[in-house]
């Protein structure tokens, strides 16, 4: 069984967190949760990494379109 992580244990001391509310298709949300369980990682880390990756891609292409 995976070890449960303290919510604040791995936060960079210089990085402040905020809440994000977004409407996501139910099937996509389920797939993300299952993937996080398989990888034994926090959902918050998965979403943060995905957002950062998306911003890097958009920054390189020079377009703001989705």
N, CA, C and O atoms as a printed pandas DataFrame, in Angstrom:
     atom_number atom_name residue_name chain_id  residue_number  x_coord  y_coord  z_coord
0              1         N          UNK        A               1    0.836   -1.187    0.000
1              2        CA          UNK        A               1    0.000    0.000    0.000
2              3         C          UNK        A               1    0.877    1.244    0.000
3              4         O          UNK        A               1    1.892    1.289    0.694
4              5         N          UNK        A               2    0.499    2.232   -0.757
5              6        CA          UNK        A               2    1.276    3.464   -0.859
6              7         C          UNK        A               2    1.201    4.251    0.445
7              8         O          UNK        A               2    0.178    4.259    1.129
8              9         N          UNK        A               3    2.286    4.900    0.765
9             10        CA          UNK        A               3    2.334    5.710    1.963
10            11         C          UNK        A               3    1.566    6.991    1.733
11            12         O          UNK        A               3    1.720    7.635    0.695
12            13         N          UNK        A               4    0.748    7.360    2.685
13            14        CA          UNK        A               4   -0.030    8.601    2.585
14            15         C          UNK        A               4    0.898    9.767    2.871
15            16         O          UNK        A               4    1.665    9.740    3.834
16            17         N          UNK        A               5    0.827   10.789    2.034
17            18        CA          UNK        A               5    1.704   11.938    2.146
18            19         C          UNK        A               5    0.998   13.066    2.888
19            20         O          UNK        A               5   -0.169   13.361    2.632
20            21         N          UNK        A               6    1.714   13.682    3.795
21            22        CA          UNK        A               6    1.202   14.868    4.453
22            23         C          UNK        A               6    0.965   15.928    3.388
23            24         O          UNK        A               6    1.808   16.130    2.514
24            25         N          UNK        A               7   -0.168   16.600    3.453
25            26        CA          UNK        A               7   -0.568   17.569    2.418
26            27         C          UNK        A               7    0.508   18.611    2.162
27            28         O          UNK        A               7    0.742   18.968    1.007
28            29         N          UNK        A               8    1.165   19.106    3.190
29            30        CA          UNK        A               8    2.138   20.185    3.019
30            31         C          UNK        A               8    3.578   19.683    3.017
31            32         O          UNK        A               8    4.509   20.481    2.909
32            33         N          UNK        A               9    3.769   18.389    3.133
33            34        CA          UNK        A               9    5.099   17.826    3.288
34            35         C          UNK        A               9    6.028   18.136    2.118
35            36         O          UNK        A               9    7.214   18.397    2.321
36            37         N          UNK        A              10    5.505   18.110    0.911
37            38        CA          UNK        A              10    6.372   18.218   -0.266
38            39         C          UNK        A              10    6.192   19.525   -1.030
39            40         O          UNK        A              10    6.611   19.623   -2.184
40            41         N          UNK        A              11    5.584   20.515   -0.419
41            42        CA          UNK        A              11    5.371   21.791   -1.098
42            43         C          UNK        A              11    6.645   22.619   -1.023
43            44         O          UNK        A              11    7.251   22.750    0.040
44            45         N          UNK        A              12    7.040   23.171   -2.151
45            46        CA          UNK        A              12    8.161   24.101   -2.174
46            47         C          UNK        A              12    7.809   25.276   -1.266
47            48         O          UNK        A              12    6.733   25.860   -1.395
48            49         N          UNK        A              13    8.693   25.616   -0.369
49            50        CA          UNK        A              13    8.413   26.664    0.610
50            51         C          UNK        A              13    8.160   28.023   -0.039
51            52         O          UNK        A              13    7.567   28.900    0.589
52            53         N          UNK        A              14    8.595   28.211   -1.275
53            54        CA          UNK        A              14    8.426   29.496   -1.959
54            55         C          UNK        A              14    7.213   29.515   -2.882
55            56         O          UNK        A              14    6.920   30.538   -3.501
56            57         N          UNK        A              15    6.520   28.412   -2.977
57            58        CA          UNK        A              15    5.396   28.305   -3.893
58            59         C          UNK        A              15    4.090   28.295   -3.117
59            60         O          UNK        A              15    3.830   27.385   -2.330
60            61         N          UNK        A              16    3.282   29.303   -3.342
61            62        CA          UNK        A              16    2.008   29.401   -2.639
62            63         C          UNK        A              16    0.925   28.700   -3.453
63            64         O          UNK        A              16    0.895   28.808   -4.679
64            65         N          UNK        A              17    0.043   27.988   -2.773
65            66        CA          UNK        A              17   -1.018   27.259   -3.449
66            67         C          UNK        A              17   -2.327   28.032   -3.394
67            68         O          UNK        A              17   -2.603   28.741   -2.426
68            69         N          UNK        A              18   -3.126   27.888   -4.437
69            70        CA          UNK        A              18   -4.476   28.434   -4.488
70            71         C          UNK        A              18   -5.408   27.323   -4.943
71            72         O          UNK        A              18   -4.961   26.315   -5.491
72            73         N          UNK        A              19   -6.693   27.506   -4.718
73            74        CA          UNK        A              19   -7.672   26.521   -5.170
74            75         C          UNK        A              19   -8.034   26.774   -6.621
75            76         O          UNK        A              19   -8.082   27.919   -7.070
76            77         N          UNK        A              20   -8.287   25.707   -7.344
77            78        CA          UNK        A              20   -8.701   25.783   -8.735
78            79         C          UNK        A              20  -10.018   25.040   -8.879
79            80         O          UNK        A              20  -10.117   23.859   -8.546
80            81         N          UNK        A              21  -11.015   25.732   -9.371
81            82        CA          UNK        A              21  -12.306   25.097   -9.642
82            83         C          UNK        A              21  -12.508   25.088  -11.147
83            84         O          UNK        A              21  -12.477   26.131  -11.799
84            85         N          UNK        A              22  -12.714   23.908  -11.683
85            86        CA          UNK        A              22  -12.897   23.786  -13.121
86            87         C          UNK        A              22  -13.917   22.698  -13.411
87            88         O          UNK        A              22  -14.008   21.707  -12.686
88            89         N          UNK        A              23  -14.668   22.890  -14.460
89            90        CA          UNK        A              23  -15.629   21.870  -14.892
90            91         C          UNK        A              23  -14.926   20.985  -15.907
91            92         O          UNK        A              23  -14.439   21.453  -16.936
92            93         N          UNK        A              24  -14.886   19.698  -15.596
93            94        CA          UNK        A              24  -14.157   18.726  -16.410
94            95         C          UNK        A              24  -15.117   17.592  -16.743
95            96         O          UNK        A              24  -15.885   17.165  -15.881
96            97         N          UNK        A              25  -15.086   17.094  -17.982
97            98        CA          UNK        A              25  -15.946   15.955  -18.325
98            99         C          UNK        A              25  -15.717   14.799  -17.344
99           100         O          UNK        A              25  -14.583   14.502  -16.968
100          101         N          UNK        A              26  -16.811   14.158  -16.943
101          102        CA          UNK        A              26  -16.774   13.108  -15.928
102          103         C          UNK        A              26  -15.812   11.978  -16.302
103          104         O          UNK        A              26  -15.067   11.503  -15.446
104          105         N          UNK        A              27  -15.815   11.545  -17.550
105          106        CA          UNK        A              27  -14.946   10.453  -17.969
106          107         C          UNK        A              27  -13.470   10.846  -17.866
107          108         O          UNK        A              27  -12.644   10.043  -17.432
108          109         N          UNK        A              28  -13.139   12.066  -18.259
109          110        CA          UNK        A              28  -11.760   12.540  -18.161
110          111         C          UNK        A              28  -11.321   12.597  -16.697
111          112         O          UNK        A              28  -10.214   12.174  -16.365
112          113         N          UNK        A              29  -12.175   13.112  -15.832
113          114        CA          UNK        A              29  -11.856   13.201  -14.411
114          115         C          UNK        A              29  -11.613   11.816  -13.814
115          116         O          UNK        A              29  -10.688   11.627  -13.025
116          117         N          UNK        A              30  -12.449   10.851  -14.194
117          118        CA          UNK        A              30  -12.278    9.482  -13.709
118          119         C          UNK        A              30  -10.948    8.911  -14.181
119          120         O          UNK        A              30  -10.237    8.275  -13.403
120          121         N          UNK        A              31  -10.602    9.133  -15.453
121          122        CA          UNK        A              31   -9.341    8.624  -16.000
122          123         C          UNK        A              31   -8.132    9.232  -15.288
123          124         O          UNK        A              31   -7.150    8.540  -15.022
124          125         N          UNK        A              32   -8.208   10.518  -14.985
125          126        CA          UNK        A              32   -7.114   11.188  -14.274
126          127         C          UNK        A              32   -6.953   10.587  -12.873
127          128         O          UNK        A              32   -5.835   10.300  -12.446
128          129         N          UNK        A              33   -8.056   10.401  -12.166
129          130        CA          UNK        A              33   -7.990    9.830  -10.813
130          131         C          UNK        A              33   -7.414    8.425  -10.838
131          132         O          UNK        A              33   -6.579    8.084  -10.000
132          133         N          UNK        A              34   -7.847    7.608  -11.784
133          134        CA          UNK        A              34   -7.336    6.235  -11.897
134          135         C          UNK        A              34   -5.843    6.254  -12.210
135          136         O          UNK        A              34   -5.083    5.472  -11.637
136          137         N          UNK        A              35   -5.416    7.132  -13.106
137          138        CA          UNK        A              35   -3.999    7.230  -13.458
138          139         C          UNK        A              35   -3.164    7.615  -12.241
139          140         O          UNK        A              35   -2.080    7.070  -12.033
140          141         N          UNK        A              36   -3.660    8.544  -11.444
141          142        CA          UNK        A              36   -2.938    8.955  -10.232
142          143         C          UNK        A              36   -2.834    7.799   -9.241
143          144         O          UNK        A              36   -1.803    7.633   -8.588
144          145         N          UNK        A              37   -3.874    7.014   -9.126
145          146        CA          UNK        A              37   -3.822    5.834   -8.246
146          147         C          UNK        A              37   -2.789    4.830   -8.738
147          148         O          UNK        A              37   -2.031    4.274   -7.944
148          149         N          UNK        A              38   -2.761    4.598  -10.047
149          150        CA          UNK        A              38   -1.800    3.650  -10.612
150          151         C          UNK        A              38   -0.367    4.113  -10.374
151          152         O          UNK        A              38    0.508    3.303  -10.072
152          153         N          UNK        A              39   -0.128    5.420  -10.511
153          154        CA          UNK        A              39    1.216    5.979  -10.356
154          155         C          UNK        A              39    1.541    6.317   -8.902
155          156         O          UNK        A              39    2.653    6.748   -8.596
156          157         N          UNK        A              40    0.574    6.124   -8.007
157          158        CA          UNK        A              40    0.732    6.451   -6.591
158          159         C          UNK        A              40    1.229    7.872   -6.398
159          160         O          UNK        A              40    2.202    8.116   -5.684
160          161         N          UNK        A              41    0.548    8.802   -7.045
161          162        CA          UNK        A              41    0.918   10.216   -6.909
162          163         C          UNK        A              41   -0.311   11.032   -6.571
163          164         O          UNK        A              41   -1.443   10.613   -6.817
164          165         N          UNK        A              42   -0.077   12.187   -6.011
165          166        CA          UNK        A              42   -1.171   13.062   -5.624
166          167         C          UNK        A              42   -1.820   13.686   -6.858
167          168         O          UNK        A              42   -1.144   14.076   -7.810
168          169         N          UNK        A              43   -3.115   13.766   -6.815
169          170        CA          UNK        A              43   -3.861   14.393   -7.893
170          171         C          UNK        A              43   -3.392   15.831   -8.111
171          172         O          UNK        A              43   -3.280   16.295   -9.246
172          173         N          UNK        A              44   -3.123   16.519   -7.021
173          174        CA          UNK        A              44   -2.648   17.908   -7.093
174          175         C          UNK        A              44   -1.345   18.010   -7.890
175          176         O          UNK        A              44   -1.171   18.938   -8.679
176          177         N          UNK        A              45   -0.434   17.059   -7.685
177          178        CA          UNK        A              45    0.831   17.076   -8.432
178          179         C          UNK        A              45    0.594   16.818   -9.914
179          180         O          UNK        A              45    1.200   17.464  -10.769
180          181         N          UNK        A              46   -0.283   15.879  -10.212
181          182        CA          UNK        A              46   -0.589   15.561  -11.606
182          183         C          UNK        A              46   -1.121   16.792  -12.339
183          184         O          UNK        A              46   -0.673   17.115  -13.439
184          185         N          UNK        A              47   -2.069   17.463  -11.720
185          186        CA          UNK        A              47   -2.697   18.629  -12.353
186          187         C          UNK        A              47   -1.700   19.775  -12.481
187          188         O          UNK        A              47   -1.650   20.436  -13.518
188          189         N          UNK        A              48   -0.908   20.017  -11.444
189          190        CA          UNK        A              48    0.101   21.082  -11.496
190          191         C          UNK        A              48    1.100   20.833  -12.620
191          192         O          UNK        A              48    1.439   21.742  -13.377
192          193         N          UNK        A              49    1.564   19.591  -12.721
193          194        CA          UNK        A              49    2.524   19.241  -13.777
194          195         C          UNK        A              49    1.897   19.401  -15.161
195          196         O          UNK        A              49    2.545   19.905  -16.078
196          197         N          UNK        A              50    0.658   18.983  -15.316
197          198        CA          UNK        A              50   -0.020   19.103  -16.608
198          199         C          UNK        A              50   -0.196   20.572  -17.009
199          200         O          UNK        A              50   -0.001   20.924  -18.172
200          201         N          UNK        A              51   -0.555   21.413  -16.067
201          202        CA          UNK        A              51   -0.715   22.842  -16.365
202          203         C          UNK        A              51    0.615   23.480  -16.741
203          204         O          UNK        A              51    0.685   24.270  -17.681
204          205         N          UNK        A              52    1.669   23.138  -16.006
205          206        CA          UNK        A              52    2.994   23.694  -16.346
206          207         C          UNK        A              52    3.443   23.244  -17.730
207          208         O          UNK        A              52    3.971   24.036  -18.510
208          209         N          UNK        A              53    3.229   21.969  -18.027
209          210        CA          UNK        A              53    3.613   21.447  -19.340
210          211         C          UNK        A              53    2.841   22.162  -20.443
211          212         O          UNK        A              53    3.415   22.526  -21.470
212          213         N          UNK        A              54    1.550   22.363  -20.236
213          214        CA          UNK        A              54    0.721   23.054  -21.229
214          215         C          UNK        A              54    1.217   24.476  -21.459
215          216         O          UNK        A              54    1.273   24.939  -22.599
216          217         N          UNK        A              55    1.574   25.165  -20.391
217          218        CA          UNK        A              55    2.067   26.536  -20.530
218          219         C          UNK        A              55    3.409   26.577  -21.267
219          220         O          UNK        A              55    3.670   27.509  -22.028
220          221         N          UNK        A              56    4.253   25.577  -21.045
221          222        CA          UNK        A              56    5.527   25.520  -21.796
222          223         C          UNK        A              56    5.260   25.339  -23.282
223          224         O          UNK        A              56    5.901   25.989  -24.108
224          225         N          UNK        A              57    4.329   24.470  -23.632
225          226        CA          UNK        A              57    4.010   24.208  -25.045
226          227         C          UNK        A              57    3.434   25.460  -25.694
227          228         O          UNK        A              57    3.840   25.833  -26.794
228          229         N          UNK        A              58    2.498   26.104  -25.022
229          230        CA          UNK        A              58    1.878   27.318  -25.562
230          231         C          UNK        A              58    2.929   28.413  -25.686
231          232         O          UNK        A              58    2.921   29.158  -26.666
232          233         N          UNK        A              59    3.824   28.526  -24.728
233          234        CA          UNK        A              59    4.876   29.538  -24.764
234          235         C          UNK        A              59    5.809   29.362  -25.950
235          236         O          UNK        A              59    6.259   30.343  -26.542
236          237         N          UNK        A              60    6.102   28.113  -26.300
237          238        CA          UNK        A              60    6.989   27.843  -27.437
238          239         C          UNK        A              60    6.317   28.150  -28.767
239          240         O          UNK        A              60    6.954   28.649  -29.695
240          241         N          UNK        A              61    5.024   27.848  -28.851
241          242        CA          UNK        A              61    4.336   28.030  -30.136
242          243         C          UNK        A              61    3.983   29.481  -30.378
243          244         O          UNK        A              61    3.778   29.895  -31.519
244          245         N          UNK        A              62    3.911   30.272  -29.284
245          246        CA          UNK        A              62    3.601   31.684  -29.435
246          247         C          UNK        A              62    2.116   31.962  -29.653
247          248         O          UNK        A              62    1.738   33.098  -29.937
248          249         N          UNK        A              63    1.274   30.942  -29.524
249          250        CA          UNK        A              63   -0.172   31.162  -29.680
250          251         C          UNK        A              63   -0.863   30.871  -28.373
251          252         O          UNK        A              63   -0.393   30.055  -27.580
252          253         N          UNK        A              64   -1.971   31.529  -28.147
253          254        CA          UNK        A              64   -2.730   31.315  -26.939
254          255         C          UNK        A              64   -3.940   30.431  -27.156
255          256         O          UNK        A              64   -4.744   30.248  -26.242
256          257         N          UNK        A              65   -4.084   29.882  -28.344
257          258        CA          UNK        A              65   -5.250   29.053  -28.635
258          259         C          UNK        A              65   -5.128   27.707  -27.959
259          260         O          UNK        A              65   -4.023   27.243  -27.679
260          261         N          UNK        A              66   -6.268   27.072  -27.694
261          262        CA          UNK        A              66   -6.261   25.779  -27.021
262          263         C          UNK        A              66   -6.266   24.646  -27.998
263          264         O          UNK        A              66   -6.261   23.483  -27.594
